[in-house]
Each structure stands twice: as C-alpha cells, then as structure tokens.
C-alpha cells in the first residue's frame, strides 16, 4: 500500500467519523505542504469543508479561505 493510499484510508475514516454526508475522497495533489483530498458529499450536504488536508500533524478540514485557494490552485471548476 502506498503512502497516499494509506493516508486516504485515514482521511476517509476521519471525515466519515466526524461529519455526516461525506461519502468518499479523492487525492488531488500537494498544496502548501499538505496532501490535499477533495471530499465527495451526498446531496443533503451543503459542501462546507470540501477539502481535507493531511500533514505530519494529522488530518483537518480546510477552512473557507483555504477552500477558495485550493479551488484556484488546482483549477477546479
């Protein structure tokens, strides 16, 4: 299992245990020395915290300013 696959499992477990409506994650790349994952939601979720960030300190959701920067950095439509 690669580091990214291992991280993905940990991130998905964190996201699903802490927040309702998040169904899957996709690794999109490195941003500001974080591994960045786009969070997929079910239809009832408003989309707040659309990205999970992972570094040596752990896993957290991006705040709204970071969400904006990530969308532009990766040119996400």
MMTF fields as JSON, N, C-alpha, C and O atoms, coordinates in Angstrom:
{
  "mmtfVersion": "1.0.0",
  "mmtfProducer": "UNKNOWN",
  "numBonds": 307,
  "numAtoms": 308,
  "numGroups": 77,
  "numChains": 1,
  "numModels": 1,
  "chainsPerModel": [1],
  "groupsPerChain": [77],
  "chainIdList": ["A"],
  "bondAtomList": [4, 2, 8, 6, 12, 10, 16, 14, 20, 18, 24, 22, 28, 26, 32, 30, 36, 34, 40, 38, 44, 42, 48, 46, 52, 50, 56, 54, 60, 58, 64, 62, 68, 66, 72, 70, 76, 74, 80, 78, 84, 82, 88, 86, 92, 90, 96, 94, 100, 98, 104, 102, 108, 106, 112, 110, 116, 114, 120, 118, 124, 122, 128, 126, 132, 130, 136, 134, 140, 138, 144, 142, 148, 146, 152, 150, 156, 154, 160, 158, 164, 162, 168, 166, 172, 170, 176, 174, 180, 178, 184, 182, 188, 186, 192, 190, 196, 194, 200, 198, 204, 202, 208, 206, 212, 210, 216, 214, 220, 218, 224, 222, 228, 226, 232, 230, 236, 234, 240, 238, 244, 242, 248, 246, 252, 250, 256, 254, 260, 258, 264, 262, 268, 266, 272, 270, 276, 274, 280, 278, 284, 282, 288, 286, 292, 290, 296, 294, 300, 298, 304, 302],
  "bondOrderList": [1, 1, 1, 1, 1, 1, 1, 1, 1, 1, 1, 1, 1, 1, 1, 1, 1, 1, 1, 1, 1, 1, 1, 1, 1, 1, 1, 1, 1, 1, 1, 1, 1, 1, 1, 1, 1, 1, 1, 1, 1, 1, 1, 1, 1, 1, 1, 1, 1, 1, 1, 1, 1, 1, 1, 1, 1, 1, 1, 1, 1, 1, 1, 1, 1, 1, 1, 1, 1, 1, 1, 1, 1, 1, 1, 1],
  "groupList": [{"groupName": "UNK", "atomNameList": ["N", "CA", "C", "O"], "elementList": ["N", "C", "C", "O"], "formalChargeList": [0, 0, 0, 0], "bondAtomList": [1, 0, 2, 1, 3, 2], "bondOrderList": [1, 1, 2], "singleLetterCode": "X", "chemCompType": "L-PEPTIDE LINKING"}],
  "groupTypeList": [0, 0, 0, 0, 0, 0, 0, 0, 0, 0, 0, 0, 0, 0, 0, 0, 0, 0, 0, 0, 0, 0, 0, 0, 0, 0, 0, 0, 0, 0, 0, 0, 0, 0, 0, 0, 0, 0, 0, 0, 0, 0, 0, 0, 0, 0, 0, 0, 0, 0, 0, 0, 0, 0, 0, 0, 0, 0, 0, 0, 0, 0, 0, 0, 0, 0, 0, 0, 0, 0, 0, 0, 0, 0, 0, 0, 0],
  "groupIdList": [1, 2, 3, 4, 5, 6, 7, 8, 9, 10, 11, 12, 13, 14, 15, 16, 17, 18, 19, 20, 21, 22, 23, 24, 25, 26, 27, 28, 29, 30, 31, 32, 33, 34, 35, 36, 37, 38, 39, 40, 41, 42, 43, 44, 45, 46, 47, 48, 49, 50, 51, 52, 53, 54, 55, 56, 57, 58, 59, 60, 61, 62, 63, 64, 65, 66, 67, 68, 69, 70, 71, 72, 73, 74, 75, 76, 77],
  "secStructList": [7, 7, 2, 2, 2, 2, 2, 2, 2, 2, 2, 2, 2, 2, 2, 2, 2, 2, 1, 6, 6, 3, 3, 3, 3, 3, 3, 3, 3, 3, 3, 6, 6, 3, 3, 3, 3, 3, 3, 3, 3, 7, 6, 6, 1, 7, 7, 7, 1, 7, 3, 3, 3, 3, 3, 6, 6, 3, 3, 3, 3, 7, 7, 2, 2, 2, 2, 2, 2, 2, 2, 2, 2, 6, 6, 7, 7],
  "xCoordList": [0.848, 0.0, 0.89, 1.819, 0.603, 1.403, 1.045, 0.022, 1.904, 1.656, 0.347, -0.421, 0.087, -1.153, -2.364, -3.373, -2.28, -3.402, -3.619, -4.76, -2.531, -2.629, -3.244, -4.115, -2.795, -3.355, -4.828, -5.635, -5.183, -6.574, -7.478, -8.546, -7.065, -7.871, -8.053, -9.155, -6.979, -7.054, -7.928, -8.712, -7.789, -8.586, -10.062, -10.901, -10.388, -11.781, -12.388, -13.531, -11.627, -12.11, -12.386, -13.42, -11.464, -11.644, -12.882, -13.728, -12.982, -14.083, -15.426, -16.364, -15.522, -16.79, -17.154, -18.336, -16.166, -16.473, -16.854, -17.548, -16.409, -16.644, -17.812, -18.425, -18.123, -19.097, -20.063, -19.655, -21.333, -22.355, -22.359, -22.08, -22.673, -22.892, -21.688, -21.832, -20.492, -19.305, -19.158, -19.1, -19.097, -19.171, -17.851, -17.629, -16.966, -15.705, -14.742, -15.137, -13.477, -12.466, -11.601, -11.467, -11.016, -10.111, -8.865, -8.956, -7.695, -6.434, -6.272, -6.357, -6.034, -5.889, -4.49, -4.166, -3.645, -2.271, -1.764, -2.432, -0.552, 0.058, -0.203, -0.051, -0.597, -0.87, -0.32, -0.669, 0.539, 1.082, 1.624, 1.374, 2.357, 2.957, 1.936, 2.257, 0.725, -0.301, -0.62, -0.552, -0.967, -1.643, -3.096, -3.706, -3.644, -4.979, -5.944, -5.663, -7.086, -8.117, -9.419, -9.835, -10.054, -11.381, -12.4, -12.344, -13.319, -14.316, -15.598, -16.119, -16.094, -17.354, -18.474, -18.319, -19.598, -20.711, -21.968, -22.086, -22.916, -24.222, -24.995, -24.494, -26.164, -26.909, -27.425, -27.764, -27.496, -28.035, -26.995, -27.335, -25.739, -24.662, -24.421, -24.461, -24.17, -24.022, -22.642, -22.435, -21.69, -20.396, -19.353, -18.231, -19.677, -18.699, -17.589, -17.853, -16.324, -15.201, -15.008, -14.95, -14.908, -14.85, -13.502, -13.357, -12.509, -11.18, -10.629, -10.803, -9.96, -9.262, -7.77, -7.269, -7.067, -5.629, -4.898, -5.306, -3.797, -3.034, -1.57, -0.983, -0.987, 0.455, 0.925, 0.166, 2.162, 2.7, 1.956, 2.066, 1.202, 0.438, -0.927, -1.563, -1.382, -2.666, -3.553, -3.083, -4.844, -5.861, -6.77, -7.14, -7.127, -8.104, -8.825, -8.359, -9.97, -10.688, -10.145, -9.785, -10.091, -9.681, -10.754, -11.946, -10.311, -11.291, -11.755, -11.241, -12.712, -13.309, -12.299, -12.376, -11.357, -10.323, -9.427, -9.07, -9.068, -8.245, -9.005, -8.425, -10.293, -11.116, -11.001, -10.785, -11.146, -11.073, -9.707, -9.627, -8.636, -7.28, -7.039, -6.427, -7.517, -7.329, -8.062, -7.514, -9.296, -10.072, -9.307, -9.248, -8.727, -7.989, -6.635, -6.21, -5.96, -4.655, -4.759, -3.931, -5.781, -5.953, -6.891, -7.177, -7.368, -8.302, -9.51, -9.862, -10.139, -11.313, -12.545, -12.789, -13.322, -14.493, -15.584, -16.622],
  "yCoordList": [-1.181, 0.0, 1.24, 1.344, 2.181, 3.397, 4.35, 4.19, 5.337, 6.339, 7.069, 7.315, 7.414, 8.132, 7.248, 7.726, 5.956, 5.052, 4.906, 4.89, 4.799, 4.705, 5.977, 5.913, 7.129, 8.401, 8.49, 8.964, 8.035, 8.113, 7.362, 7.857, 6.176, 5.41, 6.172, 6.209, 6.779, 7.532, 8.773, 9.099, 9.458, 10.662, 10.31, 10.973, 9.281, 8.884, 8.469, 8.812, 7.737, 7.342, 8.568, 8.637, 9.54, 10.775, 11.531, 11.91, 11.744, 12.527, 11.873, 12.548, 10.568, 9.887, 9.759, 9.692, 9.724, 9.613, 10.956, 10.993, 12.045, 13.372, 14.122, 14.967, 13.825, 14.636, 13.753, 12.759, 14.113, 13.384, 13.818, 14.976, 12.9, 13.242, 13.115, 13.202, 12.911, 12.761, 11.302, 10.435, 11.02, 9.645, 9.09, 7.881, 9.943, 9.468, 10.642, 11.799, 10.332, 11.366, 10.987, 9.813, 12.008, 11.8, 12.637, 13.839, 12.001, 12.733, 13.605, 13.115, 14.923, 15.812, 16.384, 16.963, 16.236, 16.696, 17.349, 17.361, 17.898, 18.572, 20.069, 20.684, 20.64, 22.074, 22.601, 22.092, 23.621, 24.245, 23.218, 23.322, 22.242, 21.149, 20.243, 19.59, 20.205, 19.264, 18.321, 18.719, 17.076, 16.226, 16.675, 16.757, 16.963, 17.54, 16.541, 15.958, 16.356, 15.437, 16.204, 16.971, 15.988, 16.551, 15.613, 14.4, 16.173, 15.381, 15.341, 16.376, 14.137, 13.939, 13.847, 13.215, 14.477, 14.522, 13.918, 13.76, 13.583, 13.184, 14.463, 15.56, 14.344, 15.508, 16.414, 17.567, 15.924, 16.722, 17.589, 18.336, 17.5, 18.244, 19.542, 19.577, 20.615, 21.923, 22.162, 23.196, 21.249, 21.369, 22.12, 22.285, 22.584, 23.282, 22.308, 21.167, 22.774, 21.899, 20.876, 19.676, 21.347, 20.463, 19.777, 18.916, 20.143, 19.561, 19.151, 19.851, 17.997, 17.533, 17.701, 17.412, 18.168, 18.406, 17.5, 17.35, 16.888, 15.951, 16.367, 16.63, 16.424, 16.592, 15.778, 14.964, 15.982, 15.189, 15.422, 14.612, 16.515, 16.813, 16.126, 16.071, 15.605, 14.921, 15.358, 15.849, 15.171, 15.442, 16.556, 16.59, 17.467, 18.508, 18.92, 18.672, 19.553, 20.12, 21.509, 22.254, 21.841, 23.183, 24.18, 23.875, 25.381, 26.427, 27.08, 26.752, 27.994, 28.555, 29.327, 29.288, 30.025, 30.718, 29.72, 29.929, 28.64, 27.61, 26.912, 26.605, 26.659, 26.06, 26.89, 26.349, 28.185, 29.1, 29.004, 28.905, 29.032, 28.953, 27.622, 27.585, 26.532, 25.201, 25.084, 24.555, 25.573, 25.53, 26.237, 25.738, 27.385, 28.126, 27.5, 27.498, 26.978, 26.352, 25.159, 24.999, 24.322, 23.125, 23.344, 22.403, 24.571, 24.913, 23.985, 23.409, 23.855, 23.002, 23.822, 24.898, 23.296, 24.067, 24.162, 24.776],
  "zCoordList": [0.0, 0.0, 0.0, 0.802, -0.905, -0.983, 0.156, 0.822, 0.363, 1.401, 1.14, 2.07, -0.106, -0.435, -0.171, 0.348, -0.522, -0.243, 1.254, 1.715, 2.024, 3.477, 4.049, 4.916, 3.566, 4.023, 3.667, 4.466, 2.466, 2.029, 2.99, 3.349, 3.411, 4.361, 5.671, 6.22, 6.173, 7.422, 7.273, 8.164, 6.152, 5.914, 5.805, 6.414, 5.04, 4.868, 6.207, 6.507, 7.005, 8.331, 9.196, 9.86, 9.194, 9.963, 9.497, 10.306, 8.201, 7.644, 7.949, 8.373, 7.735, 7.945, 9.423, 9.761, 10.302, 11.728, 12.35, 13.366, 11.754, 12.324, 11.695, 12.347, 10.445, 9.716, 8.938, 8.338, 8.949, 8.203, 6.746, 6.435, 5.868, 4.468, 3.573, 2.354, 4.124, 3.287, 2.907, 3.779, 1.613, 1.14, 0.618, 0.688, 0.094, -0.469, -0.578, -0.439, -0.826, -1.028, -2.219, -2.563, -2.843, -3.968, -3.743, -3.493, -3.831, -3.718, -4.949, -6.075, -4.74, -5.888, -6.024, -7.06, -4.998, -5.119, -3.854, -2.82, -3.964, -2.824, -2.911, -3.967, -1.784, -1.697, -0.377, 0.688, -0.441, 0.764, 1.764, 2.965, 1.267, 2.053, 2.748, 3.741, 2.229, 2.667, 1.511, 0.348, 1.825, 0.847, 0.878, 1.944, -0.287, -0.365, -0.996, -2.043, -0.336, -0.794, -0.986, -0.118, -2.127, -2.358, -1.728, -1.927, -0.976, -0.276, -1.099, -1.514, -1.325, -2.045, -1.02, 0.025, -1.319, -0.371, -0.981, -2.196, -0.083, -0.592, -0.917, -0.671, -1.445, -1.925, -0.818, -1.086, 0.425, 1.522, 2.228, 3.146, 1.812, 2.469, 1.721, 0.491, 2.472, 1.833, 1.232, 0.597, 1.407, 0.757, 1.555, 1.077, 2.76, 3.578, 3.943, 4.321, 3.826, 4.107, 3.016, 3.283, 1.783, 0.633, 0.461, -0.407, 1.276, 1.139, 2.502, 3.5, 2.517, 3.713, 3.471, 2.384, 4.49, 4.396, 5.369, 6.521, 4.893, 5.701, 5.708, 4.659, 6.907, 7.032, 8.225, 8.751, 8.664, 9.762, 11.073, 11.993, 11.173, 12.389, 12.42, 13.473, 11.286, 11.253, 10.108, 9.082, 10.304, 9.289, 9.79, 10.964, 8.887, 9.222, 7.953, 6.842, 8.143, 7.004, 6.709, 7.62, 5.447, 5.041, 5.459, 5.436, 5.844, 6.153, 4.847, 3.778, 4.925, 3.702, 2.859, 1.631, 3.483, 2.707, 1.978, 0.819, 2.661, 2.037, 0.918, -0.123, 1.118, 0.057, -1.219, -2.303, -1.083, -2.229, -2.911, -4.135, -2.118, -2.673, -3.378, -4.446, -2.786, -3.368, -4.696, -5.663, -4.753, -5.997, -7.114, -8.238, -6.813, -7.838, -8.143, -9.298, -7.157, -7.346, -8.293, -9.19, -8.09, -8.904, -10.094, -10.834, -10.281, -11.366, -11.38, -12.409, -10.205, -10.081, -10.48, -9.934, -11.444, -11.912, -10.871, -11.119]
}
